[in-house]
Amino acid sequence: MSKLPNQKIVILRAPSLGATRDPFDGPGAAPGLESAAQNIAERAVALRVEQDENPSNATITALRNDPTVLGFAPAMPMKLIEPLAADAAPAAAATWGVTAVGADTSPFTGAGVTVSVLDTGIDADHPAFAGVNLVTKDFTGAGSAEDDNGHGTHCAGTIFGRDLSGQRIGVAPGVQKAVIGKVLGGPNGGSSDILASAMLWAADNGAHVISMSLGMDFPGWVDELVKQNGLSIPAATSIALEGYRANVRLFEQLANLLNARASVAQTTVVVAAAGNESERNGNPAYEINVAPPAAAYGITSVAALADGASGLTVAPFSNTMATVAGPGVGVFSAWLNGGTKTISGTSMATPHVAGVAALWAEKLLAQGPLSPVLLQAKLIASGTFRPLAAATDPVDVGAGLVQAPTNAN
């Protein structure tokens, strides 16, 4: 890893396998791989996220050789995936997104499921969240998780918001507990170390589903390296790219460890926005692959769909190579000061998918212990191309538009 002055790094650390129970020795030890998997799960439960403000070369070398260190990367700036303006949504019994994913006809509501939104915070007094137990934490230095942007409130409303003026806005309005981490905004802005800490905190607080409508700010980091460190643009780009790759690996490791803990702790799946950097209607037109952290293996990435006369179409801004897709254009939901707003983006598609994941979690929990592998598999397998326009390319939408569970499936 390239060394820069005053560079903070984020570290994933857990007890080494040698520091935990030997799976092949001692009374009651299970034989072979089953016990080894249990050992790994117990190690994953002990996982913690650390920061080092200005590590020396000797410290970095020691981290590389430390068996308790599962990964580390430079703290990289994170950014809000900015929504786009949209026309006011027509009045209806439910928003078009809730209807498109089949939540309005599903017998499941998300009851008994805990969801997490890691974003700009939440307007906790909004009537859309009446009766919900909101567990909040500020990671930005703002002093509270109160939303000063509106983005986090909008996303939360789409996942578990109660009806507003007779209109259903929430995919999973039966959710009674939500874990809200403010990871964007505030004096400290947003960074990958903040996000990693918040993901672990959300899992530790019982989140079955974590929803993240944010991305890594690669151009912003290049600009910062040029201005603050006096680097040339090629040098800054090279260093930022190295850190970018390291952060993708870090979030892959974190997602895998959250999966591994399921046998001894809470099952958690992570859903994240694919990003809005593509321009399908531009001149020249171009498409960009899913951006981190959604690009990390183990995280379900979400593309955005628009409603149209010939079926649902891929939004022109939606990045390609996503895992699944959700309604992301003209989405009506909660906003600041008890208000509402209609906006577009993969940020708006992601909470639809997170809400559907909560519905599937409710169904699967009623059948027995919940596995993250099974929950993610059911979510992805629910995807359909039936409402999509005929020319839709699977590379843009993955498995298709996710669907809420029914009693039949």
N, C-alpha and C positions, 0 to 999 in steps of 0.2 A: 504494500500500500504506500502510495506517495506521501511524504511527510511535509506538512505545511505548518507555519507558525499559527498558534492558537486554534488548532483544529481539534474539534471534539469528535470522539468516536463513540459508537454504541456497541455494546458487548452483550451477547447472549451467554449466560453462564448457568451451569447446573452441576450438581455433584457428579464426579466421574463414576462409571460403573463399578470401579474398584472400591469406591467409598460407600457403596450401597450393599444390600444383601447379595451374597453370592447365589445365583439362581440354581447352582448345581450342588449346593452343600447345605447342611443343616437340617434340623427336623422340619418336616412338612414341605420341604422344597419340591416343587413340581419339576418333572423332568423336561429337559430340552428346551425347544423354542418357546413353548408356552410361558415358562418361567422367565426366560430371557426377555420376552415381550413385556411381561409384568414389571421386570426390573427397569426397562426403558421407560415404561409409563410412569413409574414412581420417580424416576429421574426427571421426567418432563414436568411433573407436578411441582418439583422443587426449582423449576426454571426461574431465573430472575434476569431483569434487564438492567445493565449498568452503563454509566457514562464515564469517560475519562476526558477531562477538559483539554489537556495538552500533553498527550503521551510522548515519552521519549522513544528513540529508536530501540533502546533496550527493553522498554515496556512492550512495544509492538512485537519484538522478537519473543519475549516471554509469553505473550498471548498466543502466538502461533504454536508454541510448544506446551501449552497448558491443557491437560486433558479435560478440565472442567469448562473450558471455553468452546462453545459450539459454533460460534461465528462472531465476526465483528466487521464493522464497516464505518467509514466516515459519516457523521451526521449530515444528512443532505436535506436541503430545504424542501418542504412540502407546500402545495398550493391547493386552493379551492379549485375544483373543476367548474369554471364559471358557467352558470346557466345562461340561456338565451331567452330573450323576450318572446312572448307568445300572445296570440289573441285570447281574449276572455273565453273561458270554456262555457258551452251551453249548459243551462240548468238541466239536471237529470236526477233520478233517484240515486245514482251512483256515478262517480267519475268514469270516463271511458276506460281508464286504465284498470280500475277495479273490475269492471265488466269484462275487459279483454282477457284477463288472467283467470276468469271464472270464479273469483272470490265471492261475488254476489250470490252465486247459487251453490257454493260449497257449504256443507254442514259444519265445517270447522272454522273457528274464529281466532285461533292462536291462544286459547285459554290454557293456562299452565305453562306457557312458554315465555322465557325471558329473552328480550332482544336488546341489542346495543347499537347505538348510533354514535360514531366517532366523527365529529364534524365541527361546526362553529358554535355548538351549544344548543340550547333550547329555550323557548319562551314558556317557562314552566307554568305560568298562570293562564295560558291559552285554554279556552273551553274545549278544544279538541283533545286535551290531555286530562280532562277531569276524571278523577278516580284512579289514575295510573300512579303507581308507586315509582317515582323518578329518583333513581340513585345517580347522583351527579358528581363530577369531579372536573376541576379546571387544571389542564396541563400547560397552559400558556402564560401563566403569570397574571391573568386578568383579575383574579380574586374570586371569581365565581364562574359557573357554567352557563350564565345567562347569555343568550344569543344576541349579539349586536349586529348580525348580518342578515339573518332570515333563512339562510340556506339549510342549516341544521334543523330548524323548526319545520321547514317544508318537507324535508326528507322524513323526519319523525312522523309527521302527519300522514304521509302516504303509507307508512308501515302500520301504525297502530292508532291513528287518529280516530276520535269519535265523530259521529255525524255532525255536520255543520249546516244549520238552516234546512234540515231535512235531507241533506245530500250526504251519501256515504263517501268519505275520502280515504278511509283506511282499509288496506287489504286484510289486516288481522286485528280488528277492533276489540277482540277478546283478550288481548295481551294486558296483563295487570301489572307487570314489572318491566321497566325499561332502564337500561344502564347507559347514561349519557356522558360521554367524555368530550370536553371542549379541547380540541387539538389544533384548531386553526384560529388565528386572530390573537389578540392580547399582545403584551410587550414582547413575548418570546416568539411570536409568529407560529409557524409550524415547521417541524423537522422530523426526520425519520426516527430519531431517538425518542421523541415525544410520542410518535405513533406506535412504536414497538411497545413502549411502556403502557400506553393506553389499551392496546390489544390484550396484553397479559392481564391488566387490571380488569378489563371487561370479562374475560374468561374466569378470573378468580371470583368475580361477583355473579357468576351463574349464567352468563349469556350463552344461550344456545345458538344464536345467530348474531354476527357482527356485521353491520352495514357501514361501508366507507365510500363516500363520494368525493374522493380527493386523489391527488397524484403527485409525483415527484417533479420538482421544478428544475429540470435540467438546464434550460436556457438561463433561468435566474441564477443558478449556481455558477455557470460559466461567466456571467456578467459580474458576479460577486468576486470570483477569483481574479478577474482582470482588474477590477477597481480597487479591491482591498489588498491584493497581494502583488499587484504590479506585473502580472504574468501576461505574456502574449496570448492572443486568442487561440492559436494552435496548442500552446502548452496548457492553457486553461481547459480547453475542450478535451484534451487527452486525459488530464487529471480527473475532470468531471465524469468522463466516460468510465474510467476505472472505478470511481466511487459508485456510479450508477449500477454497474454490474455487481459490485460487492453488496449493494443494498438489495438488489433482486435476490441474490443468494441468501441474504440474511432473512428476508421475509418468507422465502421458501422454507428455510429451516424453522422459522417461527410457526408457520402454518402447519408443517409436519409435526412439530412438537405438540401443538394444540390438539391435533388428531390423536397423537400417541397417548395423551393423558386420559382419554375417554374411558379406559377400562377401570380407572381408579378415581376419576374425578368427572367434572362436567364435560359433556359433549359440546363442542363449539365448531361451527362452520363460519367461514368468512366470505362475504360477498362484496365486490368492489367494482367501481365504475371503470369502463374500458377507456374513457377519455373522449374529448371533443375536438381533437386536433385535425381530423380529416376534413377535406373539402371536396365533396363529390360533385358539386355544381360549379366549381371554380374554373378558372382558365389560366393555367392548366389545372385540371382536376387531379386530385391525389388522395390516397388512402394511407393511413398510418396504423401500424399494429398497436395492439393493446399496450397501454402505458403502465409502468409500475405504480403502486404495488400490485395492481390487478394482474400484471403479467407473471407474477410469481406462481409456480406450480403449487397446487393445493388451495389456491384462492379462486373462487368462482367469479369470472369477469363478465360484465354485463354491457351489451350493446343497446342502443336506443331505437325504438320503432315509432313511426308516425301513422296515424289513421288516415286512410284514403279511400276514394271511391272504388278502386280496384283491389282493395285489400291493404293490409299493413305493409309499409315500406320502410327500408332502412333510412334513418335520419341522415341527412347529408353530412353532418358533423361527426357521426359516430365512428369510432375507430374499429378496425377490422380484427379478425381472429379471436373474437370473444367466445366465451363458453356457452352463454345463453343470451337471450334478449328479453327486454321488457318495454312497456309503454314509456316513451320518453319525450314526446312532443305534445305541447299544450296540456300540461299536467296541472290540475287545480289542487291546491292543498293549503295548509295553515301557513301563516306568515307572522311577522312581528306585531306586537301590540294587539294581539287577539284578532288580527286580520287574516286575509286570504290573498293568494296570488297564483296566477297561471304562468308557468315558465317551462322551458325545455332543456334537455341535456341528458347525457348518460347518468348524471347525478340524480335525475328524476326517475330513470329506468331502474336504477339499482335498488331503491327502497321497495319498488313493486316486487322485485325478485326476492329481496329479504323478507317481505311480508309473506310471499308464497312459501318460502322456506319455513317460516314460523307455523304456517298451516300444516305443512307436512310433518314438522316436528311434533305438533299436537297429536296428529294421527298415529305416528310411530311410537310416541311415548305411551299411548294407550295399549300398544301391543307388546310392550316389554322394554328392556334397556335400550337406550338410544345410542346408535353408533354413528359417528360423524361420516364414516364412509358410506353407510346406507342412506343417511339423510342427504348427503350431496348427490349420491347416485339417483335417488328418487326425484330430487329437484331437477337434475339434468335430464333424466328420462321423461319427465313430464313435458318437455319441450315439444312443440308442434309447429308444423309449417302450414296447417290448414287455413288459418286466417291471413297468411302472408301472400303478397302479390306473387304471381306465377314466376316472375323473373328473379326472385330473391336468390342471392348466392349464399350457400351455407357458410362460406368462409366469413361472411359478415355477421351472421347471427348464431353460429355454433349449432346447438341442438334445437334452436328455435325459440318461440315464445313460451315461457313457462306457464304451467297451468296448476290451479289449486286442486288439491285432492278431493275426491268424492268418496262415498261409501263403497262404490264399486271397484275402485282401483287401490 
